[in-house]
Amino acid sequence: MAASNNVSFWEMYRELPVRTTVATVVPVFLGLAQLLNGYVHGVPIVRVVGFTAGIVLAAVQ
């Protein structure tokens, strides 16, 4: 049987703060920036929301 290592977000953040921030917080801010960028330049909302959802889901994963 495989061993599972269940580590909470805060434990991971204490051990590796920079890596955790880059992997979780930065993609969310990039998604928000992409939403704003798409709005400013008139990109269809479906494309922008699709990209933003993808990047946020990748960060959650």
All heavy atoms as TSV, in Angstrom:
chain	resi	resn	atom	element	x	y	z
A	1	MET	N	N	0.846	-1.172	0.000
A	1	MET	CA	C	0.000	0.000	0.000
A	1	MET	C	C	0.895	1.240	0.000
A	1	MET	O	O	1.875	1.311	0.721
A	1	MET	CB	C	-0.899	-0.035	1.220
A	1	MET	CG	C	-1.881	1.063	1.270
A	1	MET	SD	S	-3.032	0.712	2.616
A	1	MET	CE	C	-4.331	1.734	2.108
A	2	ALA	N	N	0.546	2.197	-0.793
A	2	ALA	CA	C	1.344	3.415	-0.897
A	2	ALA	C	C	1.098	4.315	0.313
A	2	ALA	O	O	-0.016	4.440	0.802
A	2	ALA	CB	C	0.982	4.163	-2.170
A	3	ALA	N	N	2.160	4.919	0.763
A	3	ALA	CA	C	2.045	5.861	1.880
A	3	ALA	C	C	1.592	7.207	1.342
A	3	ALA	O	O	2.010	7.630	0.268
A	3	ALA	CB	C	3.378	6.005	2.591
A	4	SER	N	N	0.731	7.869	2.082
A	4	SER	CA	C	0.275	9.185	1.648
A	4	SER	C	C	0.821	10.240	2.605
A	4	SER	O	O	0.840	10.051	3.815
A	4	SER	CB	C	-1.247	9.256	1.602
A	4	SER	OG	O	-1.772	9.100	2.895
A	5	ASN	N	N	1.289	11.296	2.026
A	5	ASN	CA	C	1.803	12.417	2.799
A	5	ASN	C	C	0.827	13.572	2.657
A	5	ASN	O	O	0.856	14.292	1.672
A	5	ASN	CB	C	3.187	12.848	2.309
A	5	ASN	CG	C	4.229	11.790	2.565
A	5	ASN	OD1	O	4.102	11.032	3.519
A	5	ASN	ND2	N	5.235	11.733	1.718
A	6	ASN	N	N	-0.054	13.723	3.607
A	6	ASN	CA	C	-1.001	14.825	3.586
A	6	ASN	C	C	-0.382	16.004	4.316
A	6	ASN	O	O	-0.241	15.987	5.534
A	6	ASN	CB	C	-2.321	14.422	4.252
A	6	ASN	CG	C	-3.029	13.364	3.459
A	6	ASN	OD1	O	-2.859	13.283	2.251
A	6	ASN	ND2	N	-3.803	12.542	4.125
A	7	VAL	N	N	-0.019	17.003	3.547
A	7	VAL	CA	C	0.604	18.197	4.096
A	7	VAL	C	C	-0.356	19.357	3.880
A	7	VAL	O	O	-0.871	19.541	2.782
A	7	VAL	CB	C	1.949	18.479	3.398
A	7	VAL	CG1	C	2.596	19.721	3.959
A	7	VAL	CG2	C	2.870	17.284	3.532
A	8	SER	N	N	-0.590	20.130	4.917
A	8	SER	CA	C	-1.480	21.273	4.774
A	8	SER	C	C	-0.769	22.415	4.056
A	8	SER	O	O	0.458	22.446	3.951
A	8	SER	CB	C	-1.970	21.750	6.147
A	8	SER	OG	O	-0.944	22.417	6.832
A	9	PHE	N	N	-1.567	23.331	3.567
A	9	PHE	CA	C	-1.004	24.497	2.876
A	9	PHE	C	C	-0.063	25.269	3.784
A	9	PHE	O	O	1.012	25.690	3.379
A	9	PHE	CB	C	-2.140	25.408	2.396
A	9	PHE	CG	C	-1.649	26.669	1.761
A	9	PHE	CD1	C	-1.201	26.666	0.466
A	9	PHE	CD2	C	-1.636	27.861	2.474
A	9	PHE	CE1	C	-0.740	27.838	-0.134
A	9	PHE	CE2	C	-1.183	29.030	1.889
A	9	PHE	CZ	C	-0.733	29.010	0.582
A	10	TRP	N	N	-0.441	25.448	5.041
A	10	TRP	CA	C	0.375	26.251	5.955
A	10	TRP	C	C	1.679	25.556	6.310
A	10	TRP	O	O	2.705	26.210	6.492
A	10	TRP	CB	C	-0.420	26.625	7.202
A	10	TRP	CG	C	-1.598	27.472	6.833
A	10	TRP	CD1	C	-2.900	27.126	6.907
A	10	TRP	CD2	C	-1.563	28.783	6.254
A	10	TRP	NE1	N	-3.693	28.145	6.425
A	10	TRP	CE2	C	-2.888	29.172	6.016
A	10	TRP	CE3	C	-0.540	29.662	5.910
A	10	TRP	CZ2	C	-3.224	30.401	5.463
A	10	TRP	CZ3	C	-0.875	30.889	5.346
A	10	TRP	CH2	C	-2.192	31.247	5.130
A	11	GLU	N	N	1.658	24.236	6.405
A	11	GLU	CA	C	2.911	23.503	6.632
A	11	GLU	C	C	3.842	23.666	5.436
A	11	GLU	O	O	5.045	23.880	5.599
A	11	GLU	CB	C	2.620	22.023	6.872
A	11	GLU	CG	C	1.954	21.736	8.186
A	11	GLU	CD	C	1.525	20.293	8.297
A	11	GLU	OE1	O	1.055	19.714	7.297
A	11	GLU	OE2	O	1.662	19.759	9.407
A	12	MET	N	N	3.273	23.559	4.254
A	12	MET	CA	C	4.074	23.744	3.053
A	12	MET	C	C	4.606	25.178	2.973
A	12	MET	O	O	5.751	25.406	2.599
A	12	MET	CB	C	3.216	23.429	1.819
A	12	MET	CG	C	3.969	23.429	0.529
A	12	MET	SD	S	3.020	22.807	-0.875
A	12	MET	CE	C	1.655	23.945	-0.936
A	13	TYR	N	N	3.774	26.134	3.351
A	13	TYR	CA	C	4.187	27.534	3.296
A	13	TYR	C	C	5.314	27.828	4.289
A	13	TYR	O	O	6.222	28.590	3.997
A	13	TYR	CB	C	2.985	28.439	3.565
A	13	TYR	CG	C	3.252	29.878	3.213
A	13	TYR	CD1	C	3.183	30.282	1.884
A	13	TYR	CD2	C	3.591	30.817	4.173
A	13	TYR	CE1	C	3.432	31.595	1.531
A	13	TYR	CE2	C	3.846	32.120	3.828
A	13	TYR	CZ	C	3.774	32.505	2.510
A	13	TYR	OH	O	4.031	33.797	2.174
A	14	ARG	N	N	5.255	27.213	5.464
A	14	ARG	CA	C	6.332	27.402	6.446
A	14	ARG	C	C	7.648	26.827	5.955
A	14	ARG	O	O	8.711	27.393	6.181
A	14	ARG	CB	C	5.954	26.769	7.780
A	14	ARG	CG	C	5.142	27.668	8.674
A	14	ARG	CD	C	5.038	27.060	10.042
A	14	ARG	NE	N	4.392	25.753	9.965
A	14	ARG	CZ	C	3.170	25.489	10.365
A	14	ARG	NH1	N	2.453	26.423	10.927
A	14	ARG	NH2	N	2.667	24.302	10.234
A	15	GLU	N	N	7.592	25.678	5.285
A	15	GLU	CA	C	8.804	25.022	4.808
A	15	GLU	C	C	9.398	25.716	3.574
A	15	GLU	O	O	10.607	25.879	3.477
A	15	GLU	CB	C	8.514	23.558	4.463
A	15	GLU	CG	C	8.235	22.705	5.656
A	15	GLU	CD	C	9.471	22.475	6.511
A	15	GLU	OE1	O	10.574	22.337	5.944
A	15	GLU	OE2	O	9.316	22.459	7.740
A	16	LEU	N	N	8.543	26.074	2.635
A	16	LEU	CA	C	8.990	26.644	1.354
A	16	LEU	C	C	8.146	27.864	0.994
A	16	LEU	O	O	7.307	27.812	0.096
A	16	LEU	CB	C	8.870	25.593	0.246
A	16	LEU	CG	C	9.623	24.291	0.476
A	16	LEU	CD1	C	9.134	23.218	-0.461
A	16	LEU	CD2	C	11.104	24.525	0.313
A	17	PRO	N	N	8.365	29.000	1.658
A	17	PRO	CA	C	7.480	30.148	1.433
A	17	PRO	C	C	7.537	30.731	0.018
A	17	PRO	O	O	6.501	31.069	-0.554
A	17	PRO	CB	C	7.930	31.164	2.474
A	17	PRO	CG	C	9.297	30.755	2.856
A	17	PRO	CD	C	9.375	29.275	2.649
A	18	VAL	N	N	8.719	30.837	-0.553
A	18	VAL	CA	C	8.827	31.444	-1.887
A	18	VAL	C	C	8.218	30.528	-2.935
A	18	VAL	O	O	7.420	30.961	-3.771
A	18	VAL	CB	C	10.304	31.763	-2.216
A	18	VAL	CG1	C	10.436	32.245	-3.650
A	18	VAL	CG2	C	10.852	32.792	-1.249
A	19	ARG	N	N	8.548	29.262	-2.887
A	19	ARG	CA	C	8.025	28.313	-3.865
A	19	ARG	C	C	6.504	28.199	-3.762
A	19	ARG	O	O	5.813	28.129	-4.761
A	19	ARG	CB	C	8.668	26.947	-3.668
A	19	ARG	CG	C	8.273	25.950	-4.737
A	19	ARG	CD	C	8.924	24.618	-4.527
A	19	ARG	NE	N	10.359	24.750	-4.714
A	19	ARG	CZ	C	11.205	23.736	-4.565
A	19	ARG	NH1	N	10.761	22.550	-4.210
A	19	ARG	NH2	N	12.487	23.916	-4.763
A	20	THR	N	N	5.995	28.195	-2.554
A	20	THR	CA	C	4.550	28.091	-2.354
A	20	THR	C	C	3.843	29.335	-2.891
A	20	THR	O	O	2.795	29.238	-3.522
A	20	THR	CB	C	4.231	27.896	-0.862
A	20	THR	OG1	O	4.926	26.743	-0.393
A	20	THR	CG2	C	2.753	27.714	-0.641
A	21	THR	N	N	4.424	30.500	-2.643
A	21	THR	CA	C	3.839	31.743	-3.149
A	21	THR	C	C	3.826	31.755	-4.673
A	21	THR	O	O	2.819	32.102	-5.294
A	21	THR	CB	C	4.606	32.960	-2.610
A	21	THR	OG1	O	4.557	32.933	-1.188
A	21	THR	CG2	C	4.012	34.254	-3.120
A	22	VAL	N	N	4.932	31.367	-5.281
A	22	VAL	CA	C	5.022	31.363	-6.742
A	22	VAL	C	C	4.032	30.366	-7.335
A	22	VAL	O	O	3.415	30.634	-8.366
A	22	VAL	CB	C	6.466	31.049	-7.192
A	22	VAL	CG1	C	6.533	30.760	-8.674
A	22	VAL	CG2	C	7.382	32.201	-6.834
A	23	ALA	N	N	3.833	29.243	-6.677
A	23	ALA	CA	C	2.978	28.198	-7.227
A	23	ALA	C	C	1.495	28.427	-6.960
A	23	ALA	O	O	0.661	27.860	-7.662
A	23	ALA	CB	C	3.381	26.840	-6.659
A	24	THR	N	N	1.147	29.241	-5.960
A	24	THR	CA	C	-0.267	29.382	-5.613
A	24	THR	C	C	-0.798	30.799	-5.750
A	24	THR	O	O	-1.879	30.998	-6.297
A	24	THR	CB	C	-0.529	28.907	-4.175
A	24	THR	OG1	O	0.296	29.641	-3.284
A	24	THR	CG2	C	-0.239	27.425	-4.024
A	25	VAL	N	N	-0.081	31.766	-5.272
A	25	VAL	CA	C	-0.593	33.139	-5.254
A	25	VAL	C	C	-0.355	33.847	-6.584
A	25	VAL	O	O	-1.251	34.515	-7.103
A	25	VAL	CB	C	0.038	33.928	-4.079
A	25	VAL	CG1	C	-0.411	35.364	-4.095
A	25	VAL	CG2	C	-0.309	33.262	-2.758
A	26	VAL	N	N	0.819	33.688	-7.142
A	26	VAL	CA	C	1.160	34.387	-8.387
A	26	VAL	C	C	0.205	34.010	-9.534
A	26	VAL	O	O	-0.259	34.909	-10.250
A	26	VAL	CB	C	2.639	34.154	-8.752
A	26	VAL	CG1	C	2.952	34.669	-10.138
A	26	VAL	CG2	C	3.547	34.813	-7.711
A	27	PRO	N	N	-0.139	32.734	-9.741
A	27	PRO	CA	C	-1.080	32.438	-10.828
A	27	PRO	C	C	-2.452	33.099	-10.658
A	27	PRO	O	O	-3.076	33.485	-11.644
A	27	PRO	CB	C	-1.212	30.911	-10.785
A	27	PRO	CG	C	0.061	30.447	-10.191
A	27	PRO	CD	C	0.429	31.496	-9.185
A	28	VAL	N	N	-2.901	33.232	-9.432
A	28	VAL	CA	C	-4.189	33.905	-9.205
A	28	VAL	C	C	-4.092	35.373	-9.609
A	28	VAL	O	O	-4.978	35.904	-10.287
A	28	VAL	CB	C	-4.631	33.751	-7.738
A	28	VAL	CG1	C	-5.866	34.588	-7.460
A	28	VAL	CG2	C	-4.891	32.290	-7.410
A	29	PHE	N	N	-3.007	36.042	-9.226
A	29	PHE	CA	C	-2.824	37.437	-9.629
A	29	PHE	C	C	-2.655	37.568	-11.140
A	29	PHE	O	O	-3.160	38.506	-11.744
A	29	PHE	CB	C	-1.632	38.065	-8.907
A	29	PHE	CG	C	-1.918	38.407	-7.480
A	29	PHE	CD1	C	-1.120	37.909	-6.469
A	29	PHE	CD2	C	-2.988	39.217	-7.132
A	29	PHE	CE1	C	-1.384	38.222	-5.143
A	29	PHE	CE2	C	-3.257	39.534	-5.816
A	29	PHE	CZ	C	-2.452	39.032	-4.813
A	30	LEU	N	N	-1.967	36.624	-11.759
A	30	LEU	CA	C	-1.842	36.655	-13.221
A	30	LEU	C	C	-3.199	36.469	-13.894
A	30	LEU	O	O	-3.478	37.104	-14.910
A	30	LEU	CB	C	-0.871	35.572	-13.693
A	30	LEU	CG	C	0.596	35.824	-13.417
A	30	LEU	CD1	C	1.429	34.610	-13.824
A	30	LEU	CD2	C	1.087	37.063	-14.128
A	31	GLY	N	N	-4.031	35.614	-13.343
A	31	GLY	CA	C	-5.376	35.432	-13.885
A	31	GLY	C	C	-6.193	36.710	-13.790
A	31	GLY	O	O	-6.892	37.095	-14.737
A	32	LEU	N	N	-6.109	37.378	-12.643
A	32	LEU	CA	C	-6.827	38.646	-12.478
A	32	LEU	C	C	-6.290	39.712	-13.432
A	32	LEU	O	O	-7.057	40.479	-14.019
A	32	LEU	CB	C	-6.731	39.121	-11.034
A	32	LEU	CG	C	-7.472	38.257	-10.015
A	32	LEU	CD1	C	-7.161	38.734	-8.591
A	32	LEU	CD2	C	-8.954	38.266	-10.278
A	33	ALA	N	N	-4.981	39.741	-13.590
A	33	ALA	CA	C	-4.380	40.702	-14.520
A	33	ALA	C	C	-4.819	40.409	-15.956
A	33	ALA	O	O	-5.067	41.332	-16.744
A	33	ALA	CB	C	-2.865	40.662	-14.414
A	34	GLN	N	N	-4.941	39.132	-16.287
A	34	GLN	CA	C	-5.392	38.762	-17.627
A	34	GLN	C	C	-6.841	39.172	-17.856
A	34	GLN	O	O	-7.203	39.598	-18.943
A	34	GLN	CB	C	-5.225	37.263	-17.844
A	34	GLN	CG	C	-5.503	36.830	-19.244
A	34	GLN	CD	C	-4.542	37.435	-20.245
A	34	GLN	OE1	O	-3.408	37.717	-19.928
A	34	GLN	NE2	N	-5.020	37.649	-21.450
A	35	LEU	N	N	-7.681	39.045	-16.816
A	35	LEU	CA	C	-9.059	39.514	-16.934
A	35	LEU	C	C	-9.104	41.005	-17.225
A	35	LEU	O	O	-9.843	41.464	-18.104
A	35	LEU	CB	C	-9.838	39.219	-15.654
A	35	LEU	CG	C	-10.308	37.787	-15.448
A	35	LEU	CD1	C	-10.899	37.631	-14.055
A	35	LEU	CD2	C	-11.320	37.410	-16.498
A	36	LEU	N	N	-8.327	41.769	-16.492
A	36	LEU	CA	C	-8.271	43.211	-16.700
A	36	LEU	C	C	-7.722	43.540	-18.082
A	36	LEU	O	O	-8.263	44.396	-18.790
A	36	LEU	CB	C	-7.414	43.872	-15.612
A	36	LEU	CG	C	-7.254	45.375	-15.721
A	36	LEU	CD1	C	-8.600	46.069	-15.567
A	36	LEU	CD2	C	-6.266	45.872	-14.681
A	37	ASN	N	N	-6.684	42.852	-18.493
A	37	ASN	CA	C	-6.084	43.084	-19.801
A	37	ASN	C	C	-7.072	42.774	-20.923
A	37	ASN	O	O	-7.188	43.532	-21.894
A	37	ASN	CB	C	-4.822	42.226	-19.948
A	37	ASN	CG	C	-4.073	42.512	-21.215
A	37	ASN	OD1	O	-4.012	43.647	-21.662
A	37	ASN	ND2	N	-3.491	41.472	-21.796
A	38	GLY	N	N	-7.787	41.667	-20.798
A	38	GLY	CA	C	-8.782	41.318	-21.812
A	38	GLY	C	C	-9.902	42.338	-21.882
A	38	GLY	O	O	-10.382	42.682	-22.956
A	39	TYR	N	N	-10.327	42.844	-20.721
A	39	TYR	CA	C	-11.381	43.865	-20.689
A	39	TYR	C	C	-10.914	45.154	-21.364
A	39	TYR	O	O	-11.635	45.740	-22.167
A	39	TYR	CB	C	-11.787	44.135	-19.243
A	39	TYR	CG	C	-12.802	45.233	-19.110
A	39	TYR	CD1	C	-14.129	45.017	-19.460
A	39	TYR	CD2	C	-12.438	46.495	-18.664
A	39	TYR	CE1	C	-15.066	46.026	-19.351
A	39	TYR	CE2	C	-13.361	47.509	-18.555
A	39	TYR	CZ	C	-14.675	47.274	-18.898
A	39	TYR	OH	O	-15.592	48.284	-18.797
A	40	VAL	N	N	-9.702	45.578	-21.057
A	40	VAL	CA	C	-9.169	46.824	-21.610
A	40	VAL	C	C	-9.018	46.737	-23.129
A	40	VAL	O	O	-9.296	47.699	-23.842
A	40	VAL	CB	C	-7.812	47.175	-20.942
A	40	VAL	CG1	C	-7.101	48.290	-21.682
A	40	VAL	CG2	C	-8.029	47.547	-19.487
A	41	HIS	N	N	-8.613	45.568	-23.635
A	41	HIS	CA	C	-8.354	45.441	-25.063
A	41	HIS	C	C	-9.518	44.838	-25.843
A	41	HIS	O	O	-9.388	44.578	-27.041
A	41	HIS	CB	C	-7.090	44.602	-25.282
A	41	HIS	CG	C	-5.858	45.298	-24.797
A	41	HIS	ND1	N	-5.310	46.373	-25.448
A	41	HIS	CD2	C	-5.101	45.097	-23.697
A	41	HIS	CE1	C	-4.257	46.799	-24.784
A	41	HIS	NE2	N	-4.108	46.039	-23.702
A	42	GLY	N	N	-10.642	44.615	-25.182
A	42	GLY	CA	C	-11.835	44.164	-25.879
A	42	GLY	C	C	-11.800	42.724	-26.361
A	42	GLY	O	O	-12.431	42.385	-27.353
A	43	VAL	N	N	-11.070	41.877	-25.681
A	43	VAL	CA	C	-11.019	40.459	-26.038
A	43	VAL	C	C	-12.328	39.804	-25.582
A	43	VAL	O	O	-12.840	40.144	-24.512
A	43	VAL	CB	C	-9.803	39.788	-25.360
A	43	VAL	CG1	C	-9.768	38.296	-25.644
A	43	VAL	CG2	C	-8.511	40.452	-25.804
A	44	PRO	N	N	-12.870	38.893	-26.371
A	44	PRO	CA	C	-14.108	38.217	-25.948
A	44	PRO	C	C	-13.954	37.588	-24.556
A	44	PRO	O	O	-12.962	36.926	-24.266
A	44	PRO	CB	C	-14.320	37.143	-27.019
A	44	PRO	CG	C	-13.604	37.666	-28.216
A	44	PRO	CD	C	-12.436	38.436	-27.688
A	45	ILE	N	N	-14.945	37.795	-23.725
A	45	ILE	CA	C	-14.878	37.387	-22.322
A	45	ILE	C	C	-14.720	35.874	-22.180
A	45	ILE	O	O	-14.094	35.403	-21.228
A	45	ILE	CB	C	-16.105	37.914	-21.544
A	45	ILE	CG1	C	-15.902	37.760	-20.033
A	45	ILE	CG2	C	-17.357	37.207	-21.981
A	45	ILE	CD1	C	-14.900	38.688	-19.460
A	46	VAL	N	N	-15.245	35.097	-23.127
A	46	VAL	CA	C	-15.142	33.633	-23.043
A	46	VAL	C	C	-13.683	33.199	-23.086
A	46	VAL	O	O	-13.267	32.327	-22.319
A	46	VAL	CB	C	-15.951	32.977	-24.182
A	46	VAL	CG1	C	-15.737	31.476	-24.204
A	46	VAL	CG2	C	-17.414	33.312	-24.047
A	47	ARG	N	N	-12.897	33.801	-23.939
A	47	ARG	CA	C	-11.480	33.443	-24.033
A	47	ARG	C	C	-10.731	33.832	-22.765
A	47	ARG	O	O	-9.904	33.080	-22.272
A	47	ARG	CB	C	-10.834	34.135	-25.226
A	47	ARG	CG	C	-11.292	33.590	-26.527
A	47	ARG	CD	C	-10.550	34.231	-27.656
A	47	ARG	NE	N	-11.056	33.729	-28.923
A	47	ARG	CZ	C	-10.645	34.161	-30.081
A	47	ARG	NH1	N	-9.728	35.100	-30.140
A	47	ARG	NH2	N	-11.140	33.652	-31.174
A	48	VAL	N	N	-11.000	35.006	-22.271
A	48	VAL	CA	C	-10.295	35.488	-21.084
A	48	VAL	C	C	-10.666	34.662	-19.858
A	48	VAL	O	O	-9.800	34.263	-19.079
A	48	VAL	CB	C	-10.583	36.985	-20.847
A	48	VAL	CG1	C	-9.905	37.471	-19.608
A	48	VAL	CG2	C	-10.148	37.803	-22.046
A	49	VAL	N	N	-11.951	34.377	-19.701
A	49	VAL	CA	C	-12.389	33.577	-18.554
A	49	VAL	C	C	-11.849	32.158	-18.659
A	49	VAL	O	O	-11.447	31.563	-17.652
A	49	VAL	CB	C	-13.928	33.594	-18.434
A	49	VAL	CG1	C	-14.421	32.568	-17.432
A	49	VAL	CG2	C	-14.398	34.979	-18.048
A	50	GLY	N	N	-11.793	31.624	-19.850
A	50	GLY	CA	C	-11.227	30.286	-20.044
A	50	GLY	C	C	-9.772	30.221	-19.625
A	50	GLY	O	O	-9.354	29.291	-18.926
A	51	PHE	N	N	-8.998	31.205	-20.042
A	51	PHE	CA	C	-7.586	31.245	-19.665
A	51	PHE	C	C	-7.452	31.415	-18.154
A	51	PHE	O	O	-6.657	30.737	-17.512
A	51	PHE	CB	C	-6.878	32.390	-20.386
A	51	PHE	CG	C	-5.467	32.563	-19.933
A	51	PHE	CD1	C	-4.466	31.744	-20.436
A	51	PHE	CD2	C	-5.125	33.515	-18.985
A	51	PHE	CE1	C	-3.145	31.896	-20.012
A	51	PHE	CE2	C	-3.832	33.668	-18.563
A	51	PHE	CZ	C	-2.824	32.850	-19.076
A	52	THR	N	N	-8.215	32.337	-17.593
A	52	THR	CA	C	-8.130	32.599	-16.158
A	52	THR	C	C	-8.532	31.360	-15.361
A	52	THR	O	O	-7.866	31.011	-14.380
A	52	THR	CB	C	-9.033	33.791	-15.784
A	52	THR	OG1	O	-8.606	34.924	-16.553
A	52	THR	CG2	C	-8.936	34.111	-14.317
A	53	ALA	N	N	-9.588	30.710	-15.754
A	53	ALA	CA	C	-10.005	29.484	-15.052
A	53	ALA	C	C	-8.920	28.414	-15.152
A	53	ALA	O	O	-8.638	27.721	-14.168
A	53	ALA	CB	C	-11.310	28.975	-15.636
A	54	GLY	N	N	-8.305	28.300	-16.297
A	54	GLY	CA	C	-7.239	27.305	-16.465
A	54	GLY	C	C	-6.046	27.576	-15.567
A	54	GLY	O	O	-5.513	26.649	-14.935
A	55	ILE	N	N	-5.619	28.801	-15.490
A	55	ILE	CA	C	-4.452	29.128	-14.676
A	55	ILE	C	C	-4.766	28.991	-13.173
A	55	ILE	O	O	-3.939	28.525	-12.401
A	55	ILE	CB	C	-3.880	30.514	-15.017
A	55	ILE	CG1	C	-2.461	30.641	-14.505
A	55	ILE	CG2	C	-4.729	31.626	-14.500
A	55	ILE	CD1	C	-1.708	31.830	-15.050
A	56	VAL	N	N	-5.982	29.356	-12.770
A	56	VAL	CA	C	-6.356	29.201	-11.371
A	56	VAL	C	C	-6.504	27.727	-11.002
A	56	VAL	O	O	-6.057	27.288	-9.944
A	56	VAL	CB	C	-7.644	29.994	-11.057
A	56	VAL	CG1	C	-8.185	29.653	-9.679
A	56	VAL	CG2	C	-7.369	31.494	-11.152
A	57	LEU	N	N	-7.087	26.928	-11.909
A	57	LEU	CA	C	-7.198	25.496	-11.649
A	57	LEU	C	C	-5.823	24.836	-11.573
A	57	LEU	O	O	-5.603	23.930	-10.755
A	57	LEU	CB	C	-8.047	24.833	-12.722
A	57	LEU	CG	C	-9.535	25.099	-12.642
A	57	LEU	CD1	C	-10.255	24.507	-13.849
A	57	LEU	CD2	C	-10.106	24.551	-11.351
A	58	ALA	N	N	-4.893	25.278	-12.402
A	58	ALA	CA	C	-3.533	24.744	-12.325
A	58	ALA	C	C	-2.889	25.089	-10.984
A	58	ALA	O	O	-2.154	24.275	-10.407
A	58	ALA	CB	C	-2.693	25.287	-13.478
A	59	ALA	N	N	-3.160	26.281	-10.469
A	59	ALA	CA	C	-2.598	26.668	-9.174
A	59	ALA	C	C	-3.210	25.846	-8.043
A	59	ALA	O	O	-2.526	25.451	-7.108
A	59	ALA	CB	C	-2.843	28.153	-8.926
A	60	VAL	N	N	-4.498	25.559	-8.152
A	60	VAL	CA	C	-5.168	24.771	-7.118
A	60	VAL	C	C	-4.698	23.323	-7.162
A	60	VAL	O	O	-4.526	22.688	-6.126
A	60	VAL	CB	C	-6.699	24.852	-7.282
A	60	VAL	CG1	C	-7.402	23.859	-6.390
A	60	VAL	CG2	C	-7.167	26.270	-7.006
A	61	GLN	N	N	-4.485	22.833	-8.362
A	61	GLN	CA	C	-4.076	21.450	-8.541
A	61	GLN	C	C	-2.785	21.212	-7.827
A	61	GLN	O	O	-2.486	20.289	-7.197
A	61	GLN	CB	C	-3.914	21.144	-10.014
A	61	GLN	CG	C	-3.717	19.718	-10.341
A	61	GLN	CD	C	-4.965	18.885	-10.210
A	61	GLN	OE1	O	-5.944	19.309	-9.646
A	61	GLN	NE2	N	-4.951	17.715	-10.723
